[in-house]
Amino acid sequence: MGRIDLAGLEEFSRRGRARVTTARRDVFEGASGALRVIEREIEVAARFNVKTLLTGESGVGKNVVARLIHARGMRRGPFVPINCAGIPESLLAQEMFGGEHVDAAGTRAEGRGRLEQAAGGTLFLDEIAEMSLRMQALVLQFLEKGEIQRVGSSRPSVVENVRVIAATNRNLFAEVAAGRFREDLYYRLNVIHIIVPPLRERTEDIGPLSDYFLDRFSISHNIARPKLSPHALARLQNYPWPGNVRELRNIVEQLIVCNRTGFISLVDLPPAVSGPMPASRPIADVLYEQMVSAGQPFWAAVYRPFTSDRLSRDDLRALVTRGLDQTRGSYKDLLRLFNLPPGDYKRFLNFLRKNECRMPLLRFRTVQPPGGRSVRL
């Protein structure tokens, strides 16, 4: 993986937003000050071939930062990741250092591990705090002497020109104090330390990231890009995102593949994100504003959640009642108010009639003028 073109990044930064990306489309995008700090730290780490430690919660993008450091640097070798938590302890040493074995013909064969594969490039040790103390000692030996010992071999081998980037979601100070992580290994790894903050601490990045994922998954799934309503975006920005950017990415992809209307409204969000509607804010009022203020058509804002049982018949009646109050009982004007074309008139009325939500017009066509006598319009 070679250097990337920084022209796009510079253009983005001049507009007050930052996009940091590699050739394989790993991306950090947003408008927060925290992202700009990470961008500068990536540049510093890429400039020097020194060990780098990345810390932060799961899902914040430490893997992406590691790839960006490699892509920005001068190293021409491969980027070789290994998930220390994803490989059983019995296999991790062979996966990392390689092994020697005797084949059926009695010939001794050598298998290269990830460290040797990363020669001239970068080895990324993800979730390094999940290593046993024994494995930590073997990694420390390599960092201090450049030596590894393949599984099954009686002699050490030298591996040169490998840059090491490590990442963890744990507090390594606490792990060292508890005796679960070697203090000498911690200081060996911690030449440059980049802390990637959780998404809930950089809410300015949620909008740009949502736009990026909407674009990306619309293209990859060959679906027209839907519009994200202001109410839905506000709820995304207020959600605490325990799964961080990974959770946002997965939710946006889910919204893309499930969307059939071209709009993503509040009721389209997963229940964990949308949460219950406050008692003081009826859902009919929220949907009314989405249509009247945000321009969403009835079929997107109301019909879909109603047919998927996320909107009750009482909610639909309350919504139609509020609209007819505004149009003084005119269903044709209600059609325009709910952003529907004239050709949908019969379909709209049939839908309301079928679901017992076509309201009688008499109550909407009676006004109370000064003097107290009602007048039929």
Stockholm file with secondary structure:
# STOCKHOLM 1.0

chainA/1-377         MGRIDLAGLEEFSRRGRARVTTARRDVFEGASGALRVIEREIEVAARFNVKTLLTGESGVGKNVVARLIHARGMRRGPFVPINCAGIPESLLAQEMFGGEHVDAAGTRAEGRGRLEQAAGGTLFLDEIAEMSLRMQALVLQFLEKGEIQRVGSSRPSVVENVRVIAATNRNLFAEVAAGRFREDLYYRLNVIHIIVPPLRERTEDIGPLSDYFLDRFSISHNIARPKLSPHALARLQNYPWPGNVRELRNIVEQLIVCNRTGFISLVDLPPAVSGPMPASRPIADVLYEQMVSAGQPFWAAVYRPFTSDRLSRDDLRALVTRGLDQTRGSYKDLLRLFNLPPGDYKRFLNFLRKNECRMPLLRFRTVQPPGGRSVRL
#=GR chainA/1-377 SS CCCCCCHHHHHHHHTTCEEEECTTCCEEEECCHHHHHHHHHHHHHHHSCCCEEEECCTTSSHHHHHHHHHHHSSCCSCEEEEETTSSCHHHHHHHHHCEEEECTTSCEEEECCHHHHTTTSEEEEETGGGSCHHHHHHHHHHHHHSEECCBTCSSCEECCSCEEEEEESSCHHHHHHTTSSCHHHHHHHTTEEEECCCGGGCGGGHHHHHHHHHHHHHHHTTCCCCEECHHHHHHHHHSCCTTHHHHHHHHHHHHHHHCCSSEECGGGSCHHHHCCCCTTSCHHHHHHHHHHTTCCCHIIIIIHHHHTTSSCHHHHHHHHHHHHHHHTTCHHHHHHHTTCCGGGHHHHHHHHHHTTCCCCSGGGSEECCTTSCCEEC
#=GC SS_cons         CCCCCCHHHHHHHHTTCEEEECTTCCEEEECCHHHHHHHHHHHHHHHSCCCEEEECCTTSSHHHHHHHHHHHSSCCSCEEEEETTSSCHHHHHHHHHCEEEECTTSCEEEECCHHHHTTTSEEEEETGGGSCHHHHHHHHHHHHHSEECCBTCSSCEECCSCEEEEEESSCHHHHHHTTSSCHHHHHHHTTEEEECCCGGGCGGGHHHHHHHHHHHHHHHTTCCCCEECHHHHHHHHHSCCTTHHHHHHHHHHHHHHHCCSSEECGGGSCHHHHCCCCTTSCHHHHHHHHHHTTCCCHIIIIIHHHHTTSSCHHHHHHHHHHHHHHHTTCHHHHHHHTTCCGGGHHHHHHHHHHTTCCCCSGGGSEECCTTSCCEEC
//
